[in-house]
């Protein structure tokens, strides 16, 4: 622009008495141009600051009134965070459809959960924290918020429509059963499931949704491998587990081809004392002092298990859609489940406030490594394998476990009573409901196509 101005104002064509006027005009124009550029940049800079609302830290939640064992509705009081949520909704629009939904933060959410213990009848007694008398309810008022996009709430109607005439299975240990109960409770808003099967111990179950011809199963197989287990319902074992590292558990493999979708997971049972067998011969063990056996370690067995499981799924000829769910951290403090460990926290951790235990790091690394190997093989064979990485977001929720309220009214008779704590499974409703939000989002993105 300046060069063009100089050409237009050729001094040789002007009278000498106009020289002063021309110089003044050019100076004025240059000054105006500089001012305009300065103001424009200032506006852009200012806008970039105003568009992002200030971050408000919340270290604790406002506790709601205690719930009675027969509560049929949630307390009205919730974290006073309406303005914060409104700002966050504006600051993180769903513009990045493929953002990492597993990296984020738990943020206050004043809206009530999708269900209660009164509206859902599939909650097992030891996860029914409301009925069992847990006195606080703040743990119900948080939602998982990915860093760069919104995570929509689970839509039960849309889910059932998308799975019409389909079959889903959750294959794993009691955490998988905990997960499927959460899903059942959310789906009950649209249609009540009919239980059509259960095993003798009620660990494996199957439900049918008649209006949608949708079948939902949970298959209890804590190792995913063939295992001889000598343990009662309270976790007391009369002998070491005999784990066959080269044989899959037929409990799930014989019905695998009936499933269109499968959520598979393992982990915690591999930490138990076990004798390892391959080709029907003892090859070693995990934590078996005095047995004169080679200590192979839980990581050896877990890797063998996942490798065998994923190889079976990706090469079975059955083109299912598979989610591999990562390990679930526990939150026992001052001991373990068998040695007086507790979990008394009432609010989530913030990112950076807690580290994963070494065993969880090892397990998750194995899961990621075996998944990366298996996913391309599955893709070649028409099998879709996706990672449901719930480890990190679950680690941040020490407040979401039953704790002593796995039993009914544990302190009703004695405030100082000794009660066993459950710091691994999740209250229902509770943080585990967000796992289904993640599943729904993965389906919405169309990754099954």
N, C-alpha and C positions, 0 to 999 in steps of 0.2 A: 504493500500500500504506500509506503514512504517513497519507494522508487518511482511509482506512478505519479505521485504528487510532484516530485521534482521535475519530471518530464513535462507535466502540464504547466508548470510555473517556470518556464525558461526565462532567466533574467534578461537575456538579450532582446527580448520583445517588449520589455517594460521600460517605461520612462524612469529616469534616475530618481525622480522625486517619489517614486513608488517603492523604492528599495526598502525603506524603513517599514512601510506598511506590509510588504510581502514577508519580510523576516518575522514581523510580529504575528502574521497570520499562520505561518508555518509553525512557529513555536507554540501557538495556541492549539493548533491541531494535534501536534505531538503530545502536548500535555494532556489533552482530552483523551487521546488514545491510551496513554499510559494509565490514566485514572480509570478508564473503562475496564482495562485488563485487570487491574488491581481489584476493583469491586467485584468483577466476575469470579475471580479466583477465591475471593473472600467468601462469596455466597456459597460456592461449591464446598469449600472447607467447612463452613458453618453447617451446611445441610448434612454433611457426613457425620457430624457429631450429634445433631438433633435426632437423626433417624434411629439411633440406637439408644434405647432407654437405659438409665443407670441401673447397674446390678445391685440388687438388694440381698444381702446375706440374711439367712434365717437359720440360726443355730439350733433352734428347738421348736417344737410345735405346742400349740395350746391344747392341753388335755381337755377332753370332753367329759361330761358326767359319767360315772360308772354305769355299766350296762347290767341289767338284771338278767338272770339265767333265761328268762322267758321273753326277752326283748324281741319284738317283732319288727322293729324299725330302728334306724340308726339315730343317734343323738343329733340334735340340730346344730350344736356347736362344732365348729371346724376351724382349721387354721385361717386366720384373717389375712388372706393373700389374694383377694379378688383383683386388686389393682395390679399386683405383680403378675398374675396370670394373664391379664389383659395385655399388659406391655409385652410379655413374652410371646403371646400369640401374634402380635404385630411384628415383633422383631425376628421371628423365625417362621416365615411362611413356608409352605410346602413347595419350594421352588426347585429343590434338588431331589428328584424322584429316586435317585439311586444313592442317597447319602447313607452313611454308616449308622444304621439304626441301633447298633449295639454300643455305641459310644455316646454318652450323654450324662444327664444328672437327674436325680429325683427332685421334683419341684412340688411345692404345696398345691393341693387340689381340693377346693372346698366342696365339690360335688360328691354325692354319696356313691358308694360302690354299686355295681349293677345288680347285686342281690344281697340278701341277708341269710342268716341261718334259719329264719322262718320261711323265706320264700324258696329255699333250695333244700331238698331232702336227701341229697347225695353226699353230704358232708359227713365224713367219719367222725366218731366221737372225739378222737384225740387231735383233730384239727378244728374242732368247733369251739374256738376260743370265746365267742360270745356266750354260748350256752354254759361253758365251763367257768364263767365268772371273771374273765380277764377284766380288770377295773378300768383300763385306759382304752381309748378308741382312736387316738391320734394316728396310729399306724395305718388306718384306713384311708387317710386323706393325703395321699401322695400319688403322683403319676410319673412314669418314666418319660423323659423328654430328651430325644436325640439332639445333639449339638446344632445340626444344620438343617433340620426339617421338623415338621410336626408328625407325631405318631397318632393317627386316628384311633379312637376307641373301637374295640371289637364290635362288629355289627352282626348280631346273631342271625338275623333274617337273611342277610346277604351270604353269610357263611353257609347256612342250610340250603339256600338256593343253589350255591355253587357246588355243593356236595350231594345234590340229589342223585339217588341211585348209586352212591359211592360208599366205600367202606374205609374207615380210618382205624388205625391201631397205634396205641402207645405201648412200646415194648421196653421193659426195663424193670427197675426195682420199685420201692414204695414211693419214690419221688415222682416217677412216671404216673403212679396211681393218684398221687396228690394233684398232679397236673391235669389229668383227665377229669377229675372231680371238679376242678375249677372250670373247665370247659363245659361240663354238663350243667353246672349252675348258671353259667352265662346263657347257654342255649335254652334253658328252661323258661326264659322270658318269652320265647316264641313257641316252643313246643316241649312238652314233658316227655322224656325218654321212657321207654318201657324196658325194664331189665329182662333179658331173655336167657341169660346164662350166668352162672358163677361156679367156681370150683369149690371144693370142700371147705377150704379155709377162707373163702371170699376174697382171695387175693387177685385172681383173674376174673374179669367180668365182661359181659357184652350187653350193649343196649341197642334198641332199635327206635327210630323216629318214624312212625308210620306215615305221617303226612308227606315226608320227603324220601321215604324208603332209604334212609341213611342209617348205616350201622357204625357204631363206635365201640371199640374194644380196648381193654387194658390187659396186657399179657405180662404176668409177673414172672420174670426170669432175671434174678439179680446179677448173674454173671454173664448172661447171654450164651454161655457155654454150658455143657452138661456138668452138673455138680451134684454131689451127694452131700446134703446139708442135714446136720443133726442139731437143729436149733428150734426152740419153741417160739411162740408169738411174742415173748418178752425179751428175746435176744439171748437167752441162756442156752449154751451149747453143751452137749454131752460128749462130743468128740470133734476132732478136727475135720474141717470141710475137705472133701476129696474133689479136686477141680481138674477136669479133663481138658487140657489146653488145646487139643486137636479135634474136639467134637463140639458141635453146636447143640444147644438145647432144643430138642424136638418139640417142646411145648410151643415154641413160636415158629420154627421152620416148617412144620407140617401144615400150618395154616397161612403161611406168608403170602402165597399166591392169591389168597382171597382179599388181600388188602390193596386198595388203590393208593393210599397214603400211609406212611409209617413214620412215627417219631420214635427214634431209638436212642437209648442212653444207658450208661453204666457208671461205674466209678467206685462208690464208697464201699461196696462189699469186698473189693479187692484188697482193702486194708486189713481184713480179718485174717486170722491164722488159717492157713490152708496148705494142704499137701498137693503138689502138682504132679499130674500124670500125663504122659504122652505115649501113645501106642500101648495103653494099658500097663505102663511101667512107671513107677515113681521116679521122677527126674530131679526133684528138688522141692522147695517149699518157700513159704513166706512166714517169718516169725514163728519158728518151731524149735526153740532151744531144747537141747537134750535128745533130739531125734536123730542126730548123726546124719543129717541131710544137708545138701547144698542149699544155701540161702540164695535164691534167685531174685527175690524181691517182688513186690506187687507191680512195679513198673514193667518187669519182664512179662508177667502174666497179662497185664492190661493191654500191652501192645499186641501180644499174640491174639488176644480176644478180639480187639477191634480189627486187626488185619484179617482174621478169619471171617468175622461178621460182614465186613464191607466187601470182601472178595465174594462171599456167597451172594450178597444182594446185587452186586454189579454184574455178576456172571450167571445169574439164575435163569435168565431168559424172561423173567417177569419184569415188565417195564413199569415199575412203581415210582412214585414220587417220595423220596426219603429225606427226612430231616435228621441230622445227627446233632443231638443236643449235648452241649458241653457240660462238664462237671459242675456240681452244685456245692459251693462252700458252706460249711457250717459256721456257727458263731458261738461255740462253747468258749467260755472264759473261766479262768480259775479251776480248770479241770476238764475232763471229757464227760461223755454221757454216763459212763460207769463210775466216775470218780468225783461226783459232785459239781460238775461244770454247770454254769448258769448262763442265761442271756436275758439281762434285765433292762437293756437299753430301750428307749421309747421314741427314738428318732433316727433317721438314716444317717450314715456317714456321708461326708462330702468326699469327692474325689481327692485322693492323696492322704486321707486320714487313716486308711487301713491298708495293709498289705496282705496279699494272698499267702496262705500257708504253703510251705514247701511241697507238701503232697499234692495240693491243688495245682500248683505251678507245673509239677511233673505230669499230672494227668492231662491238664489242658494242652500242654505241649505235645503229648502223644496224640491227643485227639486231632489237633491241627495238622500234625505231620501225616497221620494216616488218612485224614480227609483229603489233603492235597494230593496224595498218591491215588486215591480211589475215585475222586470226582471225574477226572478225565477218562478213566476206564469206563465209568458208568455212562458218560456222555456218548462214547463210541458205541455202547450197547443199548442206547435209548433209555437209560435209567437216569433220572434226575436226582442228584445228591446235593443237598444244601446244608450249610452249617447254621444251626440255631445256637448262637453264642450267648448264652444267658449268664455266664460265669461272673463277668465283671459287674453287671447291674445287680445281680443277686448278692454279691459280696458287700454292697453298700447298704443292705437292708437287715441289720442285726435286730431290728425292732419287730420283724414280721413273723417270728416263730411263736409257737404255743408256750415255750418255756415250761413252767410248772402247770400251766393250764391245759396240758394234755389230759389231765384228770378233771373230773367234775368237782368244782368248788374245793380245791386242795387245802385252803386255809380257813374253811368255814368253822371248824371246831377248834383249831389251834393256829394262831397267827404265825407261830414259829415252827410249824410242822415241816418235816423234811420231805421234799417232793422231788421225784425224778424230773429232770428238765428235758424238753425236746427242742433243741436249737438247730435242727437240721430241716425238718419238715416245715410247712408254712400254714399259718392260720388261713381259714377260708371264711369270708373273703380276706384278701391280703395281697402282698406283692406278687405272688405267683400268677395272679390274674393278668399281669402285664405280659407274661410269656405268650398268652393267647393274642394280645394286641400285636406282638411281633409276628406270630404265625399268620395272622390275618393280613398284615402289611406285606409280608413276603408273597402271599397269594395274590393280593391286589396288584402287585407289580408285574404280575403275569409271568413269573419265573417258571410256571409249570407248562408253558407253551414251548 
